[in-house]
Protein backbone atom coordinates (compact mmCIF):
# COMPACT_ATOMS: atom_id res chain seq x y z
CA UNK A 1 0.00 0.00 0.00
CA UNK A 2 1.30 3.40 -0.95
CA UNK A 3 2.01 5.74 1.94
CA UNK A 4 1.88 9.48 1.39
CA UNK A 5 3.60 12.03 3.56
CA UNK A 6 0.63 14.38 3.83
CA UNK A 7 2.68 17.50 4.64
CA UNK A 8 5.01 19.08 7.08
CA UNK A 9 5.55 17.50 10.47
CA UNK A 10 5.71 13.75 9.91
CA UNK A 11 7.88 13.38 12.98
CA UNK A 12 8.95 16.74 14.32
CA UNK A 13 8.14 15.55 17.84
CA UNK A 14 11.46 14.67 19.41
CA UNK A 15 13.36 16.25 16.54
CA UNK A 16 16.17 17.63 18.63
CA UNK A 17 16.84 14.31 20.34
CA UNK A 18 17.90 12.54 17.11
CA UNK A 19 21.39 12.32 15.69
CA UNK A 20 22.09 14.68 12.82
CA UNK A 21 22.60 12.49 9.74
CA UNK A 22 21.58 15.05 7.13
CA UNK A 23 23.73 18.14 7.59
CA UNK A 24 26.66 17.48 9.93
CA UNK A 25 29.40 20.07 10.59
CA UNK A 26 31.50 20.69 7.52
CA UNK A 27 28.72 19.73 5.08
CA UNK A 28 29.32 21.29 1.66
CA UNK A 29 27.65 20.77 -1.71
CA UNK A 30 29.26 22.06 -4.93
CA UNK A 31 27.20 22.13 -8.13
CA UNK A 32 28.20 23.28 -11.60
CA UNK A 33 26.53 23.93 -14.96
CA UNK A 34 25.76 20.92 -17.11
CA UNK A 35 27.94 20.25 -20.14
CA UNK A 36 26.96 22.45 -23.07
CA UNK A 37 25.35 25.23 -21.07
CA UNK A 38 26.91 28.59 -22.10
CA UNK A 39 28.18 29.57 -18.65
CA UNK A 40 30.89 28.48 -16.28
CA UNK A 41 30.88 28.88 -12.54
CA UNK A 42 29.65 27.12 -9.45
CA UNK A 43 27.17 27.16 -6.63
CA UNK A 44 28.49 26.20 -3.21
CA UNK A 45 26.01 25.43 -0.43
CA UNK A 46 27.54 24.83 2.98
CA UNK A 47 26.66 24.33 6.64
CA UNK A 48 27.02 27.70 8.34
CA UNK A 49 25.80 27.02 11.88
CA UNK A 50 22.67 26.20 13.85
CA UNK A 51 19.62 28.30 14.55
CA UNK A 52 16.29 27.75 16.34
CA UNK A 53 12.97 28.25 14.55
CA UNK A 54 9.56 27.45 16.04
CA UNK A 55 11.34 25.73 18.91
CA UNK A 56 13.29 23.41 16.60
CA UNK A 57 17.07 23.46 16.11
CA UNK A 58 17.87 23.64 12.41
CA UNK A 59 21.02 23.83 10.32
CA UNK A 60 21.57 27.10 8.45
CA UNK A 61 22.86 26.58 4.90
CA UNK A 62 24.66 29.45 3.21
CA UNK A 63 24.93 29.74 -0.56
CA UNK A 64 27.86 31.17 -2.51
CA UNK A 65 27.40 31.61 -6.25
CA UNK A 66 29.59 32.73 -9.14
CA UNK A 67 28.70 32.66 -12.84
CA UNK A 68 30.38 33.84 -16.02
CA UNK A 69 28.85 33.61 -19.50
CA UNK A 70 31.10 32.25 -22.23
CA UNK A 71 32.92 35.08 -24.01
CA UNK A 72 32.10 37.59 -21.28
CA UNK A 73 34.53 39.29 -18.89
CA UNK A 74 31.78 39.95 -16.36
CA UNK A 75 31.38 37.62 -13.39
CA UNK A 76 28.23 37.62 -11.29
CA UNK A 77 28.64 36.81 -7.59
CA UNK A 78 26.50 36.64 -4.53
CA UNK A 79 26.62 35.20 -1.03
CA UNK A 80 23.41 34.39 0.81
CA UNK A 81 24.39 33.62 4.44
CA UNK A 82 21.04 31.94 5.20
CA UNK A 83 19.82 30.59 1.86
CA UNK A 84 17.87 27.80 3.55
CA UNK A 85 17.43 26.17 6.94
CA UNK A 86 16.93 22.43 7.33
CA UNK A 87 16.30 20.03 10.20
CA UNK A 88 15.96 16.24 10.34
CA UNK A 89 14.35 13.49 12.39
CA UNK A 90 13.61 9.79 11.87
CA UNK A 91 14.72 9.79 8.26
CA UNK A 92 12.82 12.95 7.28
CA UNK A 93 14.57 16.17 6.28
CA UNK A 94 12.55 19.36 6.73
CA UNK A 95 13.13 22.76 5.18
CA UNK A 96 11.95 26.05 6.71
CA UNK A 97 9.38 27.86 4.57
CA UNK A 98 10.21 31.53 5.06
CA UNK A 99 7.00 32.87 3.48
CA UNK A 100 4.67 31.20 5.96
CA UNK A 101 7.22 30.46 8.71
CA UNK A 102 6.70 26.73 9.10
CA UNK A 103 8.58 23.49 8.37
CA UNK A 104 7.93 21.57 5.13
CA UNK A 105 9.08 18.10 4.00
CA UNK A 106 12.16 18.11 1.76
CA UNK A 107 13.30 14.44 1.81
CA UNK A 108 11.92 11.21 3.31
CA UNK A 109 14.79 8.75 3.53
CA UNK A 110 12.84 5.99 5.31
CA UNK A 111 10.29 5.85 2.48
CA UNK A 112 9.79 2.48 0.75
CA UNK A 113 9.00 1.71 -2.90
CA UNK A 114 5.58 3.16 -3.73
CA UNK A 115 5.78 5.83 -1.03
CA UNK A 116 5.59 9.46 -2.04
CA UNK A 117 5.84 12.92 -0.53
CA UNK A 118 4.88 16.34 -1.72
CA UNK A 119 7.86 18.33 -2.92
CA UNK A 120 8.79 21.38 -0.87
CA UNK A 121 7.15 24.67 -1.89
CA UNK A 122 7.77 28.26 -0.86
CA UNK A 123 4.21 28.11 0.48
CA UNK A 124 3.24 24.54 1.50
CA UNK A 125 0.11 23.26 -0.25
CA UNK A 126 -2.52 21.67 2.00
CA UNK A 127 -4.35 18.58 0.78
CA UNK A 128 -3.67 16.11 -2.02
CA UNK A 129 -0.39 17.13 -3.65
CA UNK A 130 -0.27 17.70 -7.40
CA UNK A 131 3.55 17.57 -7.51
CA UNK A 132 5.31 14.79 -5.67
CA UNK A 133 8.40 12.62 -5.36
CA UNK A 134 7.66 8.87 -5.61
CA UNK A 135 10.08 6.15 -4.51
CA UNK A 136 10.78 3.44 -7.11
CA UNK A 137 13.53 1.51 -5.29
CA UNK A 138 15.89 1.77 -2.30
CA UNK A 139 19.44 0.68 -1.55
CA UNK A 140 22.40 1.55 0.69
CA UNK A 141 25.74 2.84 -0.55
CA UNK A 142 28.97 3.02 1.44
CA UNK A 143 31.03 6.23 1.26
CA UNK A 144 34.28 6.33 3.25
CA UNK A 145 32.92 3.57 5.49
CA UNK A 146 29.64 5.40 6.20
CA UNK A 147 26.39 3.70 5.07
CA UNK A 148 24.03 6.11 3.28
CA UNK A 149 20.47 5.25 2.27
CA UNK A 150 19.77 5.97 -1.39
CA UNK A 151 16.36 6.28 -3.05
CA UNK A 152 15.61 5.83 -6.74
CA UNK A 153 12.78 8.26 -7.38
CA UNK A 154 10.58 9.93 -9.96
CA UNK A 155 9.23 13.45 -9.72
CA UNK A 156 5.68 13.93 -10.94
CA UNK A 157 4.55 17.43 -11.92
CA UNK A 158 0.94 18.62 -12.03
CA UNK A 159 -0.12 15.09 -11.14
CA UNK A 160 0.27 13.91 -14.74
CA UNK A 161 3.80 13.73 -16.11
CA UNK A 162 7.15 12.46 -14.87
CA UNK A 163 9.59 15.36 -14.93
CA UNK A 164 12.69 13.51 -13.78
CA UNK A 165 13.98 10.21 -12.50
CA UNK A 166 17.16 9.76 -10.51
CA UNK A 167 18.53 9.27 -7.03
CA UNK A 168 18.37 11.02 -3.67
CA UNK A 169 20.99 10.04 -1.11
CA UNK A 170 21.41 10.80 2.58
CA UNK A 171 23.73 13.79 3.11
CA UNK A 172 24.35 14.11 -0.64
CA UNK A 173 20.77 15.05 -1.57
CA UNK A 174 19.90 15.18 -5.28
CA UNK A 175 22.42 14.44 -7.99
CA UNK A 176 21.04 15.64 -11.32
CA UNK A 177 19.42 17.49 -12.99
CA UNK A 178 18.22 19.51 -10.04
CA UNK A 179 19.55 22.70 -8.61
CA UNK A 180 19.53 22.37 -4.82
CA UNK A 181 16.89 22.07 -3.45
CA UNK A 182 14.77 20.47 -6.14
CA UNK A 183 11.41 21.55 -7.52
CA UNK A 184 9.41 21.22 -10.73
CA UNK A 185 10.39 24.77 -11.59
CA UNK A 186 14.01 23.65 -12.06
CA UNK A 187 13.49 20.87 -14.57
CA UNK A 188 15.97 22.46 -17.00
CA UNK A 189 18.82 21.12 -14.86
CA UNK A 190 21.27 23.95 -15.55
CA UNK A 191 23.34 23.05 -12.47
CA UNK A 192 24.28 19.55 -11.30
CA UNK A 193 25.64 18.45 -7.95
CA UNK A 194 29.27 17.43 -8.51
CA UNK A 195 30.79 17.05 -5.02
CA UNK A 196 29.83 16.64 -1.38
CA UNK A 197 31.97 16.56 1.75
CA UNK A 198 31.59 16.85 5.52
CA UNK A 199 33.63 15.99 8.60
CA UNK A 200 33.37 12.24 7.84
CA UNK A 201 33.09 11.71 4.09
CA UNK A 202 34.26 13.12 0.78
CA UNK A 203 32.30 12.19 -2.34
CA UNK A 204 32.51 13.24 -6.00
CA UNK A 205 30.44 12.22 -9.01
CA UNK A 206 33.52 11.60 -11.18
CA UNK A 207 33.99 15.21 -12.28
CA UNK A 208 36.55 17.73 -11.00
CA UNK A 209 35.41 19.94 -8.14
CA UNK A 210 37.79 22.85 -8.47
CA UNK A 211 35.77 26.06 -8.71
CA UNK A 212 37.43 26.86 -12.10
CA UNK A 213 36.83 30.60 -12.16
CA UNK A 214 39.49 33.29 -12.20
CA UNK A 215 38.17 34.63 -8.91
CA UNK A 216 39.24 34.35 -5.29
CA UNK A 217 37.02 31.68 -3.81
CA UNK A 218 39.24 30.25 -1.12
CA UNK A 219 40.53 32.10 1.88
CA UNK A 220 43.99 33.65 1.60
CA UNK A 221 46.01 31.70 4.18
CA UNK A 222 47.55 34.97 5.34
CA UNK A 223 44.16 36.55 6.01
CA UNK A 224 42.96 35.56 9.46
CA UNK A 225 41.12 37.52 12.15
CA UNK A 226 43.30 37.98 15.23
CA UNK A 227 42.75 37.27 18.05
CA UNK A 228 40.35 34.41 17.40
CA UNK A 229 38.47 33.93 19.62
CA UNK A 230 38.35 37.51 20.83
CA UNK A 231 36.15 39.90 22.74
CA UNK A 232 36.09 43.67 22.11
CA UNK A 233 37.73 43.65 18.65
CA UNK A 234 39.77 41.72 16.13
CA UNK A 235 42.24 42.77 13.42
CA UNK A 236 42.49 41.87 9.74
CA UNK A 237 45.69 42.54 7.80
CA UNK A 238 44.67 43.21 4.19
CA UNK A 239 46.70 44.05 1.07
CA UNK A 240 46.40 47.67 -0.03
CA UNK A 241 43.15 48.24 -1.86
CA UNK A 242 39.49 48.94 -1.20
CA UNK A 243 37.39 46.48 0.81
CA UNK A 244 34.05 46.00 2.52
CA UNK A 245 34.15 43.94 5.71
CA UNK A 246 30.84 42.50 6.91
CA UNK A 247 29.95 40.33 9.92
CA UNK A 248 27.00 37.92 10.00
CA UNK A 249 25.61 36.22 13.10
CA UNK A 250 24.41 32.60 13.36
CA UNK A 251 21.02 33.49 11.85
CA UNK A 252 22.59 35.08 8.77
CA UNK A 253 21.80 38.62 9.92
CA UNK A 254 24.34 41.30 8.98
CA UNK A 255 25.42 42.81 12.31
CA UNK A 256 28.30 45.05 11.25
CA UNK A 257 29.86 46.52 8.10
CA UNK A 258 32.72 48.88 7.40
CA UNK A 259 34.89 49.95 4.46
CA UNK A 260 38.67 50.09 4.61
CA UNK A 261 41.68 50.71 2.41
CA UNK A 262 43.89 47.80 3.39
CA UNK A 263 46.62 47.35 5.95
CA UNK A 264 45.90 46.33 9.56
CA UNK A 265 42.19 47.03 10.15
CA UNK A 266 40.55 46.81 13.58
CA UNK A 267 36.92 45.61 13.74
CA UNK A 268 35.01 46.68 16.88
CA UNK A 269 32.96 43.85 18.36
CA UNK A 270 32.16 44.94 21.93
CA UNK A 271 28.50 45.44 20.94
CA UNK A 272 28.10 41.84 19.71
CA UNK A 273 26.79 38.86 21.67
CA UNK A 274 28.99 35.86 22.37
CA UNK A 275 29.02 33.25 19.63
CA UNK A 276 30.26 32.37 16.16
CA UNK A 277 30.30 34.94 13.34
CA UNK A 278 31.01 34.78 9.63
CA UNK A 279 33.43 37.47 8.39
CA UNK A 280 33.04 38.32 4.71
CA UNK A 281 35.68 40.47 2.98
CA UNK A 282 34.74 41.80 -0.49
CA UNK A 283 37.08 43.77 -2.75
CA UNK A 284 36.19 46.30 -5.47
CA UNK A 285 35.94 43.48 -8.04
CA UNK A 286 33.37 41.66 -5.87
CA UNK A 287 35.84 38.89 -5.04
CA UNK A 288 34.93 37.43 -1.68
CA UNK A 289 36.84 35.75 1.11
CA UNK A 290 34.97 34.10 3.99
CA UNK A 291 36.24 33.14 7.44
CA UNK A 292 34.90 32.48 10.91
CA UNK A 293 35.48 34.44 14.11
CA UNK A 294 34.28 33.59 17.60
CA UNK A 295 33.46 36.07 20.37
CA UNK A 296 34.13 34.87 23.90
C-alpha positions as CSV (number, residue, x, y, z in Angstrom):
1,X,0.0,0.0,0.0
2,X,1.3,3.4,-1.0
3,X,2.0,5.7,1.9
4,X,1.9,9.5,1.4
5,X,3.6,12.0,3.6
6,X,0.6,14.4,3.8
7,X,2.7,17.5,4.6
8,X,5.0,19.1,7.1
9,X,5.6,17.5,10.5
10,X,5.7,13.8,9.9
11,X,7.9,13.4,13.0
12,X,9.0,16.7,14.3
13,X,8.1,15.6,17.8
14,X,11.5,14.7,19.4
15,X,13.4,16.2,16.5
16,X,16.2,17.6,18.6
17,X,16.8,14.3,20.3
18,X,17.9,12.5,17.1
19,X,21.4,12.3,15.7
20,X,22.1,14.7,12.8
21,X,22.6,12.5,9.7
22,X,21.6,15.1,7.1
23,X,23.7,18.1,7.6
24,X,26.7,17.5,9.9
25,X,29.4,20.1,10.6
26,X,31.5,20.7,7.5
27,X,28.7,19.7,5.1
28,X,29.3,21.3,1.7
29,X,27.6,20.8,-1.7
30,X,29.3,22.1,-4.9
31,X,27.2,22.1,-8.1
32,X,28.2,23.3,-11.6
33,X,26.5,23.9,-15.0
34,X,25.8,20.9,-17.1
35,X,27.9,20.2,-20.1
36,X,27.0,22.5,-23.1
37,X,25.3,25.2,-21.1
38,X,26.9,28.6,-22.1
39,X,28.2,29.6,-18.7
40,X,30.9,28.5,-16.3
41,X,30.9,28.9,-12.5
42,X,29.7,27.1,-9.5
43,X,27.2,27.2,-6.6
44,X,28.5,26.2,-3.2
45,X,26.0,25.4,-0.4
46,X,27.5,24.8,3.0
47,X,26.7,24.3,6.6
48,X,27.0,27.7,8.3
49,X,25.8,27.0,11.9
50,X,22.7,26.2,13.9
51,X,19.6,28.3,14.6
52,X,16.3,27.7,16.3
53,X,13.0,28.3,14.6
54,X,9.6,27.4,16.0
55,X,11.3,25.7,18.9
56,X,13.3,23.4,16.6
57,X,17.1,23.5,16.1
58,X,17.9,23.6,12.4
59,X,21.0,23.8,10.3
60,X,21.6,27.1,8.5
61,X,22.9,26.6,4.9
62,X,24.7,29.5,3.2
63,X,24.9,29.7,-0.6
64,X,27.9,31.2,-2.5
65,X,27.4,31.6,-6.3
66,X,29.6,32.7,-9.1
67,X,28.7,32.7,-12.8
68,X,30.4,33.8,-16.0
69,X,28.8,33.6,-19.5
70,X,31.1,32.3,-22.2
71,X,32.9,35.1,-24.0
72,X,32.1,37.6,-21.3
73,X,34.5,39.3,-18.9
74,X,31.8,40.0,-16.4
75,X,31.4,37.6,-13.4
76,X,28.2,37.6,-11.3
77,X,28.6,36.8,-7.6
78,X,26.5,36.6,-4.5
79,X,26.6,35.2,-1.0
80,X,23.4,34.4,0.8
81,X,24.4,33.6,4.4
82,X,21.0,31.9,5.2
83,X,19.8,30.6,1.9
84,X,17.9,27.8,3.5
85,X,17.4,26.2,6.9
86,X,16.9,22.4,7.3
87,X,16.3,20.0,10.2
88,X,16.0,16.2,10.3
89,X,14.4,13.5,12.4
90,X,13.6,9.8,11.9
91,X,14.7,9.8,8.3
92,X,12.8,12.9,7.3
93,X,14.6,16.2,6.3
94,X,12.6,19.4,6.7
95,X,13.1,22.8,5.2
96,X,12.0,26.0,6.7
97,X,9.4,27.9,4.6
98,X,10.2,31.5,5.1
99,X,7.0,32.9,3.5
100,X,4.7,31.2,6.0
101,X,7.2,30.5,8.7
102,X,6.7,26.7,9.1
103,X,8.6,23.5,8.4
104,X,7.9,21.6,5.1
105,X,9.1,18.1,4.0
106,X,12.2,18.1,1.8
107,X,13.3,14.4,1.8
108,X,11.9,11.2,3.3
109,X,14.8,8.7,3.5
110,X,12.8,6.0,5.3
111,X,10.3,5.9,2.5
112,X,9.8,2.5,0.7
113,X,9.0,1.7,-2.9
114,X,5.6,3.2,-3.7
115,X,5.8,5.8,-1.0
116,X,5.6,9.5,-2.0
117,X,5.8,12.9,-0.5
118,X,4.9,16.3,-1.7
119,X,7.9,18.3,-2.9
120,X,8.8,21.4,-0.9
121,X,7.1,24.7,-1.9
122,X,7.8,28.3,-0.9
123,X,4.2,28.1,0.5
124,X,3.2,24.5,1.5
125,X,0.1,23.3,-0.2
126,X,-2.5,21.7,2.0
127,X,-4.3,18.6,0.8
128,X,-3.7,16.1,-2.0
129,X,-0.4,17.1,-3.6
130,X,-0.3,17.7,-7.4
131,X,3.5,17.6,-7.5
132,X,5.3,14.8,-5.7
133,X,8.4,12.6,-5.4
134,X,7.7,8.9,-5.6
135,X,10.1,6.2,-4.5
136,X,10.8,3.4,-7.1
137,X,13.5,1.5,-5.3
138,X,15.9,1.8,-2.3
139,X,19.4,0.7,-1.5
140,X,22.4,1.5,0.7
141,X,25.7,2.8,-0.6
142,X,29.0,3.0,1.4
143,X,31.0,6.2,1.3
144,X,34.3,6.3,3.2
145,X,32.9,3.6,5.5
146,X,29.6,5.4,6.2
147,X,26.4,3.7,5.1
148,X,24.0,6.1,3.3
149,X,20.5,5.2,2.3
150,X,19.8,6.0,-1.4
151,X,16.4,6.3,-3.0
152,X,15.6,5.8,-6.7
153,X,12.8,8.3,-7.4
154,X,10.6,9.9,-10.0
155,X,9.2,13.4,-9.7
156,X,5.7,13.9,-10.9
157,X,4.6,17.4,-11.9
158,X,0.9,18.6,-12.0
159,X,-0.1,15.1,-11.1
160,X,0.3,13.9,-14.7
161,X,3.8,13.7,-16.1
162,X,7.2,12.5,-14.9
163,X,9.6,15.4,-14.9
164,X,12.7,13.5,-13.8
165,X,14.0,10.2,-12.5
166,X,17.2,9.8,-10.5
167,X,18.5,9.3,-7.0
168,X,18.4,11.0,-3.7
169,X,21.0,10.0,-1.1
170,X,21.4,10.8,2.6
171,X,23.7,13.8,3.1
172,X,24.4,14.1,-0.6
173,X,20.8,15.1,-1.6
174,X,19.9,15.2,-5.3
175,X,22.4,14.4,-8.0
176,X,21.0,15.6,-11.3
177,X,19.4,17.5,-13.0
178,X,18.2,19.5,-10.0
179,X,19.5,22.7,-8.6
180,X,19.5,22.4,-4.8
181,X,16.9,22.1,-3.5
182,X,14.8,20.5,-6.1
183,X,11.4,21.6,-7.5
184,X,9.4,21.2,-10.7
185,X,10.4,24.8,-11.6
186,X,14.0,23.7,-12.1
187,X,13.5,20.9,-14.6
188,X,16.0,22.5,-17.0
189,X,18.8,21.1,-14.9
190,X,21.3,23.9,-15.5
191,X,23.3,23.1,-12.5
192,X,24.3,19.5,-11.3
193,X,25.6,18.4,-8.0
194,X,29.3,17.4,-8.5
195,X,30.8,17.0,-5.0
196,X,29.8,16.6,-1.4
197,X,32.0,16.6,1.8
198,X,31.6,16.8,5.5
199,X,33.6,16.0,8.6
200,X,33.4,12.2,7.8
201,X,33.1,11.7,4.1
202,X,34.3,13.1,0.8
203,X,32.3,12.2,-2.3
204,X,32.5,13.2,-6.0
205,X,30.4,12.2,-9.0
206,X,33.5,11.6,-11.2
207,X,34.0,15.2,-12.3
208,X,36.6,17.7,-11.0
209,X,35.4,19.9,-8.1
210,X,37.8,22.9,-8.5
211,X,35.8,26.1,-8.7
212,X,37.4,26.9,-12.1
213,X,36.8,30.6,-12.2
214,X,39.5,33.3,-12.2
215,X,38.2,34.6,-8.9
216,X,39.2,34.4,-5.3
217,X,37.0,31.7,-3.8
218,X,39.2,30.3,-1.1
219,X,40.5,32.1,1.9
220,X,44.0,33.7,1.6
221,X,46.0,31.7,4.2
222,X,47.5,35.0,5.3
223,X,44.2,36.6,6.0
224,X,43.0,35.6,9.5
225,X,41.1,37.5,12.2
226,X,43.3,38.0,15.2
227,X,42.8,37.3,18.1
228,X,40.3,34.4,17.4
229,X,38.5,33.9,19.6
230,X,38.3,37.5,20.8
231,X,36.1,39.9,22.7
232,X,36.1,43.7,22.1
233,X,37.7,43.7,18.7
234,X,39.8,41.7,16.1
235,X,42.2,42.8,13.4
236,X,42.5,41.9,9.7
237,X,45.7,42.5,7.8
238,X,44.7,43.2,4.2
239,X,46.7,44.1,1.1
240,X,46.4,47.7,0.0
241,X,43.1,48.2,-1.9
242,X,39.5,48.9,-1.2
243,X,37.4,46.5,0.8
244,X,34.1,46.0,2.5
245,X,34.1,43.9,5.7
246,X,30.8,42.5,6.9
247,X,30.0,40.3,9.9
248,X,27.0,37.9,10.0
249,X,25.6,36.2,13.1
250,X,24.4,32.6,13.4
251,X,21.0,33.5,11.9
252,X,22.6,35.1,8.8
253,X,21.8,38.6,9.9
254,X,24.3,41.3,9.0
255,X,25.4,42.8,12.3
256,X,28.3,45.1,11.2
257,X,29.9,46.5,8.1
258,X,32.7,48.9,7.4
259,X,34.9,49.9,4.5
260,X,38.7,50.1,4.6
261,X,41.7,50.7,2.4
262,X,43.9,47.8,3.4
263,X,46.6,47.4,5.9
264,X,45.9,46.3,9.6
265,X,42.2,47.0,10.2
266,X,40.5,46.8,13.6
267,X,36.9,45.6,13.7
268,X,35.0,46.7,16.9
269,X,33.0,43.8,18.4
270,X,32.2,44.9,21.9
271,X,28.5,45.4,20.9
272,X,28.1,41.8,19.7
273,X,26.8,38.9,21.7
274,X,29.0,35.9,22.4
275,X,29.0,33.2,19.6
276,X,30.3,32.4,16.2
277,X,30.3,34.9,13.3
278,X,31.0,34.8,9.6
279,X,33.4,37.5,8.4
280,X,33.0,38.3,4.7
281,X,35.7,40.5,3.0
282,X,34.7,41.8,-0.5
283,X,37.1,43.8,-2.7
284,X,36.2,46.3,-5.5
285,X,35.9,43.5,-8.0
286,X,33.4,41.7,-5.9
287,X,35.8,38.9,-5.0
288,X,34.9,37.4,-1.7
289,X,36.8,35.7,1.1
290,X,35.0,34.1,4.0
291,X,36.2,33.1,7.4
292,X,34.9,32.5,10.9
293,X,35.5,34.4,14.1
294,X,34.3,33.6,17.6
295,X,33.5,36.1,20.4
296,X,34.1,34.9,23.9
